Structure formats: C-alpha cells, structure tokens
Amino acid sequence: MKKILIVNDLKNLFTADNGFFKRSDLRFFTAATNEEVLNTHIREKLDLIVSKLNMPGMRSEELFDIILQSKGLQNVLTIMVCEDSRMGRVRCTQCPVDVLLTAPLDADLLQRKMQELIEEAPRQAYRTALQAAVNGTFDSKTIAGFTVNISLTGMLVETEEKLPEGDRISFTFALPDGTPIDVKGGRVRTFTHRSAPQVWKCGVRFTDISESAKTAIEAFVNNSNS
C-alpha cells in the first residue's frame, strides 16, 4: 500500500472518476497546513507528498528541511507546486524536493508526475544518511564536498561551490565500510538555507554507475534502514 498526501488546495484538480485515485493499492491523505503535512508524515510514513509553496503554518523551506534531516522521515518522494514568479523560484531553491511544478498547473501533468514517482521501485526511493567526503570532477575542475544522503538513484551533496549543470560530473567517495564508489551523475536541483547561505546542497542523479557500486550502495541503504 502506497500512502500519498495531497494538500487541500491541489486535491480539487482531480475529479471523482479519475482512475489513478481509484487504485486499491493507494491510500490518500489531505492537509490544510504544513504542520498537518508534517504530523501526517510522522504518523503514517508517507511515500509521496504533493504540496504547495505558500501553505499556511510553518514555511515550506522549514518543513522540507525537517524531513530531509530526519532519518525516520527522509524516505519520501516530494512534489512542490509554486507560482511562476522570481520570488517563488528563489524560495523553491530552499526546498529539497524531487519534482518542482509551476502554477497555473495542468492536472494531467501533475498526475503523470505522481505516477512516475509512485511507480518507481520502492528500494530505489529509499534514502539514508551518509556523511562521507566526496570529490567531484567536471571539465578537469575538482569540487570537494560531503554527501548528506544517498539512494540507488542519486545523492545529496554539500559543497561550498555550486555544482555545474550537466551530466558529466564524476564523483569519488567511500562507504563507511571502506568500499570505494566511482559514479557519474548530473545536478538535478540546488538549494541553500538562510542559516548557511554559503553552503550549497546539490541533488545529484546517477547517470553512470557500475553493478558493483549499485550492490554496495543497496547493501548500505538496506542495513541503515533496517
């Protein structure tokens, strides 16, 4: 059973006869404030959160930072909807979400993105904390930083220099048991926090990873979450 939360302002996009919402393997929740989103996630351990930037209650930046930093909450996929404005885009850089969509929103697009995320293999969605030094190389330039968390599909990296766009970044780091990992990936999102604006957090999607590296990462994630 997959658990999905959709904030009240977005649930009205869907009609009662929408096939996706009739699936027996899905259970849906709603929330009117960011505090309700957080409390529901703490209680239910949601698989997907679909939210809006300007929700009542705590700021969305604070909500998603709490989720990201909490080991028991971070294994959730997230979609954020914001107004197509400069301020909205700037604020969204502070929210570590998996998919960002702008309003006015097409209901078919939102549903398609929800299906894409919820139908990912569950093991690939699992993330776990990993504090390890990481070296990135892009066009012969070396970028040093630390991993924040990792999954089979990517990782979150903290650096003092914003990672460049593109899918040609090579990363080298070691798992806690000493297993060396060499992967290639591309930046998919970047954000900072007001408390530490000099530190960039960069989401990376793996584009080239060996089977041995996948096996090692999967074993680490499974052991950490067991």
GIVENRA-V474526 format. One record per backbone hydrogen bond with DSSP energy under -1.0 kcal/mol. NH is the residue of the N-H (numbers start at 1). CO is the residue of the C=O. If there is no record, write none. Layout:
nh = <NH NH>
co = <CO CO>
This chain:
nh = <2 4 5 6 7 8 10 11 13 14 18 22 26 27 29 34 37 38 39 40 41 42 43 44 45 47 48 49 50 51 53 55 63 64 65 66 67 68 69 73 74 76 77 79 80 81 82 85 89 90 91 92 94 95 97 99 101 103 110 111 112 113 114 115 116 117 118 119 120 124 128 130 134 135 136 137 138 141 143 145 146 147 148 150 151 155 156 157 158 159 169 170 171 172 173 175 178 181 183 184 185 186 187 188 189 191 196 199 200 201 202 203 204 205 206 207 208 214 215 216 217 218 219 220 221 222 223 224 225>
co = <25 27 48 29 50 31 7 7 10 11 15 19 23 2 4 56 33 34 35 36 37 38 39 40 41 3 3 77 5 79 81 53 59 60 61 62 63 64 65 70 70 74 47 49 99 51 101 83 85 86 87 88 91 92 95 78 80 82 106 107 108 109 110 111 112 113 114 115 117 121 150 148 145 172 143 170 141 138 136 134 158 132 156 128 154 204 149 202 146 200 185 137 183 135 181 179 175 173 171 208 169 205 166 203 203 201 193 196 159 191 157 189 155 186 153 184 184 210 211 212 213 214 215 216 217 218 219 220 221>
